[in-house]
Amino acid sequence: MLLALTLVSSRGLTSPTAPVFASPLRCAGVRCSDPERKAVFSEERSESVKAGGIASLTGTMASAPVKASAVLATLPVKATALASWQISTCVFAVQLFLFGIVYRCTVRCDDNDALRQGAVGAAALCRALGLMQTNNAWTGDMWLQLGLSFGESALAFGV
């Protein structure tokens, strides 16, 4: 029902303006032999990888104190806790890398602060909800876990 209402209400909307770099190469399956366009796409690809790498590095460094405090809270530190910390840090670095690429595409042609904040908030909320461990009933601990995960994510994604 909601999907049908959304589709009907969006019929009257005009299409957004084309991005600055509108090219027929953006369509899947289209090949082009123009070396200049290939060079532009190669540059775009390398810039996206740079953005992902920077986001991964800075976000991981920003969240390191939070993750380290969680490991140190379980003194004496056990090998399983350390392994879990390493895996969660690596997974978070991959999430940050992908977020950096998406964020670059989101803000590339627009100077809208609400769009930027919305992208950070959406990524942080998705990660926080994904990390939440549920029980049979909603408890105060779940709110605390959700708040801490969201805070850590917003700090790392927003850096």
C-alpha positions as YAML, in Angstrom:
chain: A
units: angstrom
residues:
- id: 1
  name: MET
  ca: [0.00, 0.00, 0.00]
- id: 2
  name: LEU
  ca: [2.76, 2.41, 0.97]
- id: 3
  name: LEU
  ca: [4.74, 1.52, -2.15]
- id: 4
  name: ALA
  ca: [1.73, 2.17, -4.38]
- id: 5
  name: LEU
  ca: [1.10, 5.52, -2.67]
- id: 6
  name: THR
  ca: [4.74, 6.50, -3.14]
- id: 7
  name: LEU
  ca: [4.71, 5.55, -6.82]
- id: 8
  name: VAL
  ca: [1.49, 7.47, -7.49]
- id: 9
  name: SER
  ca: [2.67, 10.57, -5.63]
- id: 10
  name: SER
  ca: [6.02, 10.62, -7.44]
- id: 11
  name: ARG
  ca: [4.50, 10.63, -10.94]
- id: 12
  name: GLY
  ca: [4.07, 14.41, -10.91]
- id: 13
  name: LEU
  ca: [7.64, 15.13, -9.89]
- id: 14
  name: THR
  ca: [10.06, 16.43, -12.45]
- id: 15
  name: SER
  ca: [13.30, 14.58, -12.98]
- id: 16
  name: PRO
  ca: [16.35, 16.01, -11.23]
- id: 17
  name: THR
  ca: [18.93, 17.89, -13.20]
- id: 18
  name: ALA
  ca: [21.66, 15.90, -14.83]
- id: 19
  name: PRO
  ca: [24.97, 15.70, -13.00]
- id: 20
  name: VAL
  ca: [27.89, 17.77, -14.18]
- id: 21
  name: PHE
  ca: [29.52, 14.73, -15.76]
- id: 22
  name: ALA
  ca: [26.68, 13.10, -17.66]
- id: 23
  name: SER
  ca: [28.03, 10.56, -20.06]
- id: 24
  name: PRO
  ca: [26.58, 7.67, -22.01]
- id: 25
  name: LEU
  ca: [29.36, 5.53, -20.48]
- id: 26
  name: ARG
  ca: [27.50, 5.48, -17.18]
- id: 27
  name: CYS
  ca: [24.99, 3.02, -18.63]
- id: 28
  name: ALA
  ca: [25.81, -0.60, -17.97]
- id: 29
  name: GLY
  ca: [27.04, -2.57, -20.91]
- id: 30
  name: VAL
  ca: [28.02, 0.43, -23.04]
- id: 31
  name: ARG
  ca: [31.60, 0.31, -24.29]
- id: 32
  name: CYS
  ca: [33.55, 3.23, -25.60]
- id: 33
  name: SER
  ca: [36.88, 3.39, -27.32]
- id: 34
  name: ASP
  ca: [37.42, 7.10, -26.70]
- id: 35
  name: PRO
  ca: [40.73, 7.35, -24.76]
- id: 36
  name: GLU
  ca: [39.80, 10.71, -23.22]
- id: 37
  name: ARG
  ca: [36.66, 9.27, -21.62]
- id: 38
  name: LYS
  ca: [38.58, 6.24, -20.41]
- id: 39
  name: ALA
  ca: [41.11, 8.57, -18.80]
- id: 40
  name: VAL
  ca: [38.31, 10.49, -17.05]
- id: 41
  name: PHE
  ca: [36.80, 7.27, -15.72]
- id: 42
  name: SER
  ca: [40.21, 6.07, -14.62]
- id: 43
  name: GLU
  ca: [40.73, 9.32, -12.73]
- id: 44
  name: GLU
  ca: [37.25, 9.09, -11.18]
- id: 45
  name: ARG
  ca: [37.96, 5.52, -10.09]
- id: 46
  name: SER
  ca: [41.28, 6.46, -8.50]
- id: 47
  name: GLU
  ca: [39.68, 9.42, -6.70]
- id: 48
  name: SER
  ca: [36.97, 7.11, -5.34]
- id: 49
  name: VAL
  ca: [39.60, 4.67, -4.08]
- id: 50
  name: LYS
  ca: [41.45, 7.56, -2.42]
- id: 51
  name: ALA
  ca: [38.23, 8.77, -0.76]
- id: 52
  name: GLY
  ca: [37.51, 5.25, 0.48]
- id: 53
  name: GLY
  ca: [41.03, 4.84, 1.81]
- id: 54
  name: ILE
  ca: [40.99, 8.17, 3.62]
- id: 55
  name: ALA
  ca: [37.58, 7.44, 5.14]
- id: 56
  name: SER
  ca: [38.73, 3.99, 6.23]
- id: 57
  name: LEU
  ca: [41.93, 5.25, 7.82]
- id: 58
  name: THR
  ca: [40.53, 8.31, 9.59]
- id: 59
  name: GLY
  ca: [37.36, 6.58, 10.75]
- id: 60
  name: THR
  ca: [39.28, 3.61, 12.13]
- id: 61
  name: MET
  ca: [41.64, 5.95, 13.99]
- id: 62
  name: ALA
  ca: [38.72, 7.98, 15.35]
- id: 63
  name: SER
  ca: [36.94, 4.87, 16.65]
- id: 64
  name: ALA
  ca: [40.10, 3.24, 18.06]
- id: 65
  name: PRO
  ca: [39.72, 4.70, 21.59]
- id: 66
  name: VAL
  ca: [36.12, 3.47, 21.82]
- id: 67
  name: LYS
  ca: [37.02, -0.02, 20.61]
- id: 68
  name: ALA
  ca: [40.12, -0.16, 22.83]
- id: 69
  name: SER
  ca: [38.10, 0.82, 25.90]
- id: 70
  name: ALA
  ca: [35.63, -1.98, 25.17]
- id: 71
  name: VAL
  ca: [38.50, -4.50, 25.02]
- id: 72
  name: LEU
  ca: [40.17, -3.12, 28.15]
- id: 73
  name: ALA
  ca: [36.87, -3.29, 30.04]
- id: 74
  name: THR
  ca: [37.21, -7.08, 30.01]
- id: 75
  name: LEU
  ca: [40.49, -7.18, 31.95]
- id: 76
  name: PRO
  ca: [42.40, -9.44, 31.88]
- id: 77
  name: VAL
  ca: [42.25, -9.36, 28.10]
- id: 78
  name: LYS
  ca: [41.66, -12.81, 26.67]
- id: 79
  name: ALA
  ca: [42.79, -14.05, 23.28]
- id: 80
  name: THR
  ca: [39.19, -14.40, 22.11]
- id: 81
  name: ALA
  ca: [38.41, -10.79, 23.03]
- id: 82
  name: LEU
  ca: [41.49, -9.62, 21.16]
- id: 83
  name: ALA
  ca: [40.59, -11.68, 18.09]
- id: 84
  name: SER
  ca: [37.05, -10.33, 18.19]
- id: 85
  name: TRP
  ca: [38.43, -6.78, 18.40]
- id: 86
  name: GLN
  ca: [40.68, -7.38, 15.39]
- id: 87
  name: ILE
  ca: [37.84, -8.79, 13.29]
- id: 88
  name: SER
  ca: [35.41, -6.01, 14.22]
- id: 89
  name: THR
  ca: [38.05, -3.37, 13.45]
- id: 90
  name: CYS
  ca: [38.77, -4.88, 10.03]
- id: 91
  name: VAL
  ca: [35.06, -5.15, 9.21]
- id: 92
  name: PHE
  ca: [34.54, -1.56, 10.30]
- id: 93
  name: ALA
  ca: [37.43, -0.43, 8.09]
- id: 94
  name: VAL
  ca: [35.75, -2.09, 5.09]
- id: 95
  name: GLN
  ca: [32.44, -0.42, 5.98]
- id: 96
  name: LEU
  ca: [34.21, 2.93, 6.22]
- id: 97
  name: PHE
  ca: [35.92, 2.36, 2.86]
- id: 98
  name: LEU
  ca: [32.59, 1.73, 1.15]
- id: 99
  name: PHE
  ca: [31.02, 4.68, 2.97]
- id: 100
  name: GLY
  ca: [33.83, 6.94, 1.71]
- id: 101
  name: ILE
  ca: [33.06, 5.99, -1.88]
- id: 102
  name: VAL
  ca: [29.31, 6.51, -1.43]
- id: 103
  name: TYR
  ca: [29.83, 9.79, 0.44]
- id: 104
  name: ARG
  ca: [32.08, 11.10, -2.34]
- id: 105
  name: CYS
  ca: [29.38, 10.35, -4.89]
- id: 106
  name: THR
  ca: [26.75, 11.96, -2.65]
- id: 107
  name: VAL
  ca: [28.51, 15.28, -2.18]
- id: 108
  name: ARG
  ca: [30.49, 15.49, -5.42]
- id: 109
  name: CYS
  ca: [28.17, 17.91, -7.23]
- id: 110
  name: ASP
  ca: [26.18, 19.38, -4.37]
- id: 111
  name: ASP
  ca: [26.98, 21.83, -1.57]
- id: 112
  name: ASN
  ca: [24.05, 20.79, 0.62]
- id: 113
  name: ASP
  ca: [24.97, 20.34, 4.30]
- id: 114
  name: ALA
  ca: [21.71, 18.53, 5.10]
- id: 115
  name: LEU
  ca: [22.51, 15.95, 2.43]
- id: 116
  name: ARG
  ca: [25.95, 15.39, 3.91]
- id: 117
  name: GLN
  ca: [24.63, 15.07, 7.45]
- id: 118
  name: GLY
  ca: [21.86, 12.77, 6.26]
- id: 119
  name: ALA
  ca: [24.37, 10.47, 4.57]
- id: 120
  name: VAL
  ca: [26.45, 10.28, 7.74]
- id: 121
  name: GLY
  ca: [23.38, 9.74, 9.93]
- id: 122
  name: ALA
  ca: [21.96, 7.06, 7.66]
- id: 123
  name: ALA
  ca: [25.23, 5.13, 7.56]
- id: 124
  name: ALA
  ca: [25.66, 5.43, 11.33]
- id: 125
  name: LEU
  ca: [22.09, 4.28, 12.02]
- id: 126
  name: CYS
  ca: [22.37, 1.32, 9.65]
- id: 127
  name: ARG
  ca: [25.59, 0.19, 11.28]
- id: 128
  name: ALA
  ca: [24.22, 0.70, 14.82]
- id: 129
  name: LEU
  ca: [21.09, -1.32, 14.07]
- id: 130
  name: GLY
  ca: [23.21, -4.04, 12.47]
- id: 131
  name: LEU
  ca: [25.40, -4.33, 15.55]
- id: 132
  name: MET
  ca: [22.50, -4.54, 17.99]
- id: 133
  name: GLN
  ca: [22.07, -7.83, 19.80]
- id: 134
  name: THR
  ca: [18.46, -8.53, 20.68]
- id: 135
  name: ASN
  ca: [16.87, -10.40, 23.52]
- id: 136
  name: ASN
  ca: [13.30, -11.53, 23.99]
- id: 137
  name: ALA
  ca: [12.26, -8.09, 25.27]
- id: 138
  name: TRP
  ca: [13.40, -4.53, 24.68]
- id: 139
  name: THR
  ca: [15.48, -3.45, 27.67]
- id: 140
  name: GLY
  ca: [17.40, -0.42, 28.78]
- id: 141
  name: ASP
  ca: [20.63, -2.19, 27.91]
- id: 142
  name: MET
  ca: [19.51, -2.39, 24.29]
- id: 143
  name: TRP
  ca: [18.94, 1.38, 24.23]
- id: 144
  name: LEU
  ca: [22.41, 1.87, 25.70]
- id: 145
  name: GLN
  ca: [23.95, -0.50, 23.15]
- id: 146
  name: LEU
  ca: [22.13, 1.25, 20.30]
- id: 147
  name: GLY
  ca: [23.21, 4.68, 21.55]
- id: 148
  name: LEU
  ca: [26.84, 3.67, 21.97]
- id: 149
  name: SER
  ca: [26.99, 2.01, 18.55]
- id: 150
  name: PHE
  ca: [25.34, 5.01, 16.92]
- id: 151
  name: GLY
  ca: [27.70, 7.41, 18.67]
- id: 152
  name: GLU
  ca: [30.78, 5.47, 17.65]
- id: 153
  name: SER
  ca: [29.51, 5.18, 14.08]
- id: 154
  name: ALA
  ca: [28.58, 8.86, 13.83]
- id: 155
  name: LEU
  ca: [32.02, 9.79, 15.14]
- id: 156
  name: ALA
  ca: [33.82, 7.54, 12.68]
- id: 157
  name: PHE
  ca: [31.65, 8.32, 9.65]
- id: 158
  name: GLY
  ca: [31.51, 12.03, 10.41]
- id: 159
  name: VAL
  ca: [35.26, 12.61, 10.74]
...
